[in-house]
C-alpha cells in the first residue's frame, strides 16, 4: 500500500484557508526524501525531494496548542498533540489513500482544536455529524476519545 503524498499535500492545502480563518496557524509542509543520505533532513521545498517518503504538517492554535502530523507513504502516520490541558499521541489506523488521510486529518483537528468556526463559515464537524452554524461548539480538547 502506497499513499500518494503529493495528493495528500494537495488535500492539506485545501484545508489551509479554513484553518487560518478559524485562527489556526499551519506551518509549511515538510518532506523527507528516502533517497537522501542519513540523517535525512526535513525539507520544505517539494521540488528538491526526489523520492518522498513522508509529509509533515504542524498546526498551532490558541494558547500554543499544537497538532503535529507526519504521514508516511506506506500508510502509517504519527500524530502528536499538545495543549494546556493534555498532550499525547492519537491512535491512527493504517491509511489506505490520500482521501483516507484527509478524513482522519479532519478528525484529528477536531479532537485537538474543537469545532472550527469563523464568522463567514459554518462550524466544521466530524464527517457525518450535523452542525448548526449558530450553535456554540463543544470544547473537545478536554474530552477523551471513546
C-alpha atoms as an extended CHARMM CRD file, in Angstrom:
* protein
*
       146  EXT
         1         1  UNK       CA              0.0000000000        0.0000000000        0.0000000000  PROA      1               0.0000000000
         2         2  UNK       CA              1.4350000000        3.3470000000       -1.0560000000  PROA      2               0.0000000000
         3         3  UNK       CA             -0.2620000000        6.6490000000       -0.2050000000  PROA      3               0.0000000000
         4         4  UNK       CA              0.2780000000        9.4040000000       -2.7710000000  PROA      4               0.0000000000
         5         5  UNK       CA              1.9630000000       12.0980000000       -0.6550000000  PROA      5               0.0000000000
         6         6  UNK       CA              1.5590000000       14.7650000000       -3.3420000000  PROA      6               0.0000000000
         7         7  UNK       CA             -2.1860000000       14.1360000000       -3.3630000000  PROA      7               0.0000000000
         8         8  UNK       CA             -2.2220000000       14.2490000000        0.4440000000  PROA      8               0.0000000000
         9         9  UNK       CA             -0.3530000000       17.5840000000        0.3520000000  PROA      9               0.0000000000
        10        10  UNK       CA             -2.9580000000       18.9700000000       -2.0690000000  PROA      10              0.0000000000
        11        11  UNK       CA             -5.7150000000       17.9410000000        0.3560000000  PROA      11              0.0000000000
        12        12  UNK       CA             -3.8340000000       19.6430000000        3.2000000000  PROA      12              0.0000000000
        13        13  UNK       CA             -3.5280000000       22.8000000000        1.0630000000  PROA      13              0.0000000000
        14        14  UNK       CA             -7.3100000000       22.7740000000        0.5150000000  PROA      14              0.0000000000
        15        15  UNK       CA             -7.8010000000       22.9860000000        4.2970000000  PROA      15              0.0000000000
        16        16  UNK       CA             -5.3460000000       25.8260000000        4.9640000000  PROA      16              0.0000000000
        17        17  UNK       CA             -7.7750000000       28.7230000000        4.2790000000  PROA      17              0.0000000000
        18        18  UNK       CA            -10.3940000000       27.2160000000        6.6210000000  PROA      18              0.0000000000
        19        19  UNK       CA             -7.7580000000       26.6320000000        9.3180000000  PROA      19              0.0000000000
        20        20  UNK       CA             -6.4640000000       30.1880000000        9.0320000000  PROA      20              0.0000000000
        21        21  UNK       CA             -9.9910000000       31.6250000000        9.1160000000  PROA      21              0.0000000000
        22        22  UNK       CA            -10.5610000000       29.7080000000       12.3600000000  PROA      22              0.0000000000
        23        23  UNK       CA             -7.4010000000       31.1510000000       13.9230000000  PROA      23              0.0000000000
        24        24  UNK       CA             -5.0900000000       28.1780000000       13.4330000000  PROA      24              0.0000000000
        25        25  UNK       CA             -1.5850000000       28.7160000000       12.1020000000  PROA      25              0.0000000000
        26        26  UNK       CA             -0.4160000000       25.9830000000        9.7200000000  PROA      26              0.0000000000
        27        27  UNK       CA              3.3080000000       25.5400000000        9.2810000000  PROA      27              0.0000000000
        28        28  UNK       CA              4.8330000000       24.8420000000        5.8960000000  PROA      28              0.0000000000
        29        29  UNK       CA              4.6240000000       21.2010000000        4.8720000000  PROA      29              0.0000000000
        30        30  UNK       CA              7.8280000000       19.2460000000        5.3290000000  PROA      30              0.0000000000
        31        31  UNK       CA              9.0700000000       16.4050000000        3.1650000000  PROA      31              0.0000000000
        32        32  UNK       CA             11.5990000000       13.6600000000        3.8020000000  PROA      32              0.0000000000
        33        33  UNK       CA             13.4940000000       12.2150000000        0.8670000000  PROA      33              0.0000000000
        34        34  UNK       CA             14.0510000000        8.4520000000        1.0640000000  PROA      34              0.0000000000
        35        35  UNK       CA             16.9650000000        8.8350000000       -1.3810000000  PROA      35              0.0000000000
        36        36  UNK       CA             18.8270000000       11.3110000000        0.8610000000  PROA      36              0.0000000000
        37        37  UNK       CA             21.7320000000       10.0750000000        2.9830000000  PROA      37              0.0000000000
        38        38  UNK       CA             21.1910000000        9.5490000000        6.6860000000  PROA      38              0.0000000000
        39        39  UNK       CA             20.2180000000       11.5520000000        8.6190000000  PROA      39              0.0000000000
        40        40  UNK       CA             17.5480000000       12.5260000000        6.1270000000  PROA      40              0.0000000000
        41        41  UNK       CA             16.6750000000       16.2160000000        6.5080000000  PROA      41              0.0000000000
        42        42  UNK       CA             13.1440000000       17.5730000000        6.5110000000  PROA      42              0.0000000000
        43        43  UNK       CA             12.7160000000       19.9120000000        3.5610000000  PROA      43              0.0000000000
        44        44  UNK       CA             10.0220000000       22.4750000000        2.7790000000  PROA      44              0.0000000000
        45        45  UNK       CA             10.7700000000       22.6400000000       -0.9590000000  PROA      45              0.0000000000
        46        46  UNK       CA              8.9540000000       19.7010000000       -2.5770000000  PROA      46              0.0000000000
        47        47  UNK       CA             10.9190000000       20.1340000000       -5.8180000000  PROA      47              0.0000000000
        48        48  UNK       CA             14.1570000000       19.2410000000       -4.0130000000  PROA      48              0.0000000000
        49        49  UNK       CA             12.7540000000       15.8890000000       -2.8400000000  PROA      49              0.0000000000
        50        50  UNK       CA             13.3130000000       13.0780000000       -5.3570000000  PROA      50              0.0000000000
        51        51  UNK       CA             11.7660000000       10.1270000000       -3.5140000000  PROA      51              0.0000000000
        52        52  UNK       CA              9.3130000000       11.4280000000       -0.8770000000  PROA      52              0.0000000000
        53        53  UNK       CA              8.6140000000        9.0310000000        1.9480000000  PROA      53              0.0000000000
        54        54  UNK       CA              6.9470000000       11.3750000000        4.4270000000  PROA      54              0.0000000000
        55        55  UNK       CA              4.8590000000       14.5320000000        4.5770000000  PROA      55              0.0000000000
        56        56  UNK       CA              4.6040000000       16.5650000000        7.7660000000  PROA      56              0.0000000000
        57        57  UNK       CA              2.4130000000       19.4450000000        8.9130000000  PROA      57              0.0000000000
        58        58  UNK       CA              2.2130000000       21.3370000000       12.2100000000  PROA      58              0.0000000000
        59        59  UNK       CA             -0.8760000000       23.3190000000       13.2180000000  PROA      59              0.0000000000
        60        60  UNK       CA             -0.7170000000       25.7810000000       16.1000000000  PROA      60              0.0000000000
        61        61  UNK       CA             -3.8400000000       27.0910000000       17.7680000000  PROA      61              0.0000000000
        62        62  UNK       CA             -4.9900000000       29.0860000000       20.7750000000  PROA      62              0.0000000000
        63        63  UNK       CA             -2.8440000000       29.0150000000       23.9230000000  PROA      63              0.0000000000
        64        64  UNK       CA              0.0000000000       27.4170000000       21.9470000000  PROA      64              0.0000000000
        65        65  UNK       CA             -1.9680000000       24.2060000000       21.3790000000  PROA      65              0.0000000000
        66        66  UNK       CA             -0.3430000000       22.1920000000       18.6450000000  PROA      66              0.0000000000
        67        67  UNK       CA             -1.0420000000       19.2530000000       16.3540000000  PROA      67              0.0000000000
        68        68  UNK       CA              1.8930000000       17.5320000000       14.6570000000  PROA      68              0.0000000000
        69        69  UNK       CA              1.0970000000       15.1600000000       11.8000000000  PROA      69              0.0000000000
        70        70  UNK       CA              3.5560000000       13.0350000000        9.8540000000  PROA      70              0.0000000000
        71        71  UNK       CA              2.1850000000       10.8110000000        7.0780000000  PROA      71              0.0000000000
        72        72  UNK       CA              4.4470000000        8.0970000000        5.6610000000  PROA      72              0.0000000000
        73        73  UNK       CA              3.8580000000        6.8210000000        2.1410000000  PROA      73              0.0000000000
        74        74  UNK       CA              3.3740000000        3.2960000000        3.4940000000  PROA      74              0.0000000000
        75        75  UNK       CA              0.1060000000        4.4200000000        5.1240000000  PROA      75              0.0000000000
        76        76  UNK       CA              1.3510000000        4.9330000000        8.6760000000  PROA      76              0.0000000000
        77        77  UNK       CA              1.0550000000        8.2720000000       10.4570000000  PROA      77              0.0000000000
        78        78  UNK       CA              2.4820000000        9.7460000000       13.6550000000  PROA      78              0.0000000000
        79        79  UNK       CA              0.0360000000       12.1350000000       15.3430000000  PROA      79              0.0000000000
        80        80  UNK       CA              1.1120000000       14.1300000000       18.4090000000  PROA      80              0.0000000000
        81        81  UNK       CA             -0.7270000000       16.9480000000       20.1640000000  PROA      81              0.0000000000
        82        82  UNK       CA             -0.0770000000       19.4010000000       22.9630000000  PROA      82              0.0000000000
        83        83  UNK       CA             -2.3150000000       21.9000000000       24.7510000000  PROA      83              0.0000000000
        84        84  UNK       CA             -2.6590000000       23.3810000000       28.2290000000  PROA      84              0.0000000000
        85        85  UNK       CA             -4.8750000000       20.5480000000       29.4380000000  PROA      85              0.0000000000
        86        86  UNK       CA             -3.4350000000       17.4970000000       27.7230000000  PROA      86              0.0000000000
        87        87  UNK       CA             -0.8200000000       16.0390000000       25.4260000000  PROA      87              0.0000000000
        88        88  UNK       CA             -0.2440000000       12.7350000000       23.7740000000  PROA      88              0.0000000000
        89        89  UNK       CA             -0.3300000000       10.5580000000       20.7050000000  PROA      89              0.0000000000
        90        90  UNK       CA             -3.5720000000        9.9830000000       18.8270000000  PROA      90              0.0000000000
        91        91  UNK       CA             -4.3860000000        6.4980000000       17.5610000000  PROA      91              0.0000000000
        92        92  UNK       CA             -4.0500000000        6.0400000000       13.8420000000  PROA      92              0.0000000000
        93        93  UNK       CA             -5.2630000000        3.1970000000       11.6600000000  PROA      93              0.0000000000
        94        94  UNK       CA             -3.3290000000        2.1420000000        8.5980000000  PROA      94              0.0000000000
        95        95  UNK       CA             -4.2810000000        4.7320000000        5.9950000000  PROA      95              0.0000000000
        96        96  UNK       CA             -5.1560000000        3.4640000000        2.5390000000  PROA      96              0.0000000000
        97        97  UNK       CA             -5.2090000000        6.6500000000        0.4530000000  PROA      97              0.0000000000
        98        98  UNK       CA             -4.7500000000       10.4060000000        0.4930000000  PROA      98              0.0000000000
        99        99  UNK       CA             -8.5340000000       10.7760000000        0.8670000000  PROA      99              0.0000000000
       100       100  UNK       CA             -8.4760000000        8.4310000000        3.8740000000  PROA      100             0.0000000000
       101       101  UNK       CA             -5.6820000000       10.5700000000        5.3670000000  PROA      101             0.0000000000
       102       102  UNK       CA             -7.7180000000       13.7660000000        4.7990000000  PROA      102             0.0000000000
       103       103  UNK       CA            -10.7480000000       12.2800000000        6.5650000000  PROA      103             0.0000000000
       104       104  UNK       CA             -8.6220000000       11.3680000000        9.5710000000  PROA      104             0.0000000000
       105       105  UNK       CA             -6.8290000000       14.7300000000        9.4970000000  PROA      105             0.0000000000
       106       106  UNK       CA            -10.1980000000       16.4670000000        9.9030000000  PROA      106             0.0000000000
       107       107  UNK       CA            -10.9350000000       14.2390000000       12.9200000000  PROA      107             0.0000000000
       108       108  UNK       CA             -7.5370000000       14.9390000000       14.4960000000  PROA      108             0.0000000000
       109       109  UNK       CA             -8.0360000000       18.6980000000       14.0660000000  PROA      109             0.0000000000
       110       110  UNK       CA            -11.4820000000       18.3590000000       15.6780000000  PROA      110             0.0000000000
       111       111  UNK       CA            -10.0160000000       16.3700000000       18.5930000000  PROA      111             0.0000000000
       112       112  UNK       CA             -7.2480000000       18.8800000000       19.3040000000  PROA      112             0.0000000000
       113       113  UNK       CA             -8.8680000000       22.2260000000       18.4740000000  PROA      113             0.0000000000
       114       114  UNK       CA            -12.6000000000       21.5190000000       18.6870000000  PROA      114             0.0000000000
       115       115  UNK       CA            -15.0880000000       22.5230000000       16.0070000000  PROA      115             0.0000000000
       116       116  UNK       CA            -13.6670000000       25.2180000000       13.7330000000  PROA      116             0.0000000000
       117       117  UNK       CA            -15.8460000000       28.2740000000       13.3790000000  PROA      117             0.0000000000
       118       118  UNK       CA            -15.4410000000       31.5990000000       11.6570000000  PROA      118             0.0000000000
       119       119  UNK       CA            -17.7960000000       34.4960000000       11.1420000000  PROA      119             0.0000000000
       120       120  UNK       CA            -18.0460000000       33.6960000000        7.4410000000  PROA      120             0.0000000000
       121       121  UNK       CA            -18.1200000000       29.9060000000        7.5440000000  PROA      121             0.0000000000
       122       122  UNK       CA            -20.1940000000       27.3250000000        9.4140000000  PROA      122             0.0000000000
       123       123  UNK       CA            -18.6880000000       25.0760000000       12.0360000000  PROA      123             0.0000000000
       124       124  UNK       CA            -16.6620000000       22.1790000000       10.6650000000  PROA      124             0.0000000000
       125       125  UNK       CA            -17.5140000000       18.9540000000       12.4150000000  PROA      125             0.0000000000
       126       126  UNK       CA            -16.5430000000       15.3510000000       12.0490000000  PROA      126             0.0000000000
       127       127  UNK       CA            -17.8960000000       13.9390000000        8.7790000000  PROA      127             0.0000000000
       128       128  UNK       CA            -21.4260000000       12.6430000000        9.2520000000  PROA      128             0.0000000000
       129       129  UNK       CA            -22.0950000000       14.8610000000       12.2850000000  PROA      129             0.0000000000
       130       130  UNK       CA            -24.7880000000       17.5380000000       11.7730000000  PROA      130             0.0000000000
       131       131  UNK       CA            -23.6880000000       21.0010000000       12.8750000000  PROA      131             0.0000000000
       132       132  UNK       CA            -25.7840000000       24.1160000000       13.3620000000  PROA      132             0.0000000000
       133       133  UNK       CA            -23.6980000000       27.1880000000       12.4860000000  PROA      133             0.0000000000
       134       134  UNK       CA            -25.2650000000       29.2080000000       15.2960000000  PROA      134             0.0000000000
       135       135  UNK       CA            -24.6600000000       26.5500000000       17.9610000000  PROA      135             0.0000000000
       136       136  UNK       CA            -21.7590000000       27.0090000000       20.3340000000  PROA      136             0.0000000000
       137       137  UNK       CA            -19.0860000000       24.3710000000       19.6240000000  PROA      137             0.0000000000
       138       138  UNK       CA            -18.2130000000       21.7960000000       22.2400000000  PROA      138             0.0000000000
       139       139  UNK       CA            -14.6990000000       22.0070000000       23.6280000000  PROA      139             0.0000000000
       140       140  UNK       CA            -13.4370000000       18.5990000000       22.5310000000  PROA      140             0.0000000000
       141       141  UNK       CA             -9.8770000000       19.3140000000       23.6110000000  PROA      141             0.0000000000
       142       142  UNK       CA            -10.7270000000       18.1080000000       27.0980000000  PROA      142             0.0000000000
       143       143  UNK       CA            -12.7830000000       15.1010000000       26.0140000000  PROA      143             0.0000000000
       144       144  UNK       CA            -11.2160000000       11.6690000000       25.7650000000  PROA      144             0.0000000000
       145       145  UNK       CA            -11.8560000000        9.5780000000       22.6490000000  PROA      145             0.0000000000
       146       146  UNK       CA            -14.1990000000        6.6380000000       23.1970000000  PROA      146             0.0000000000
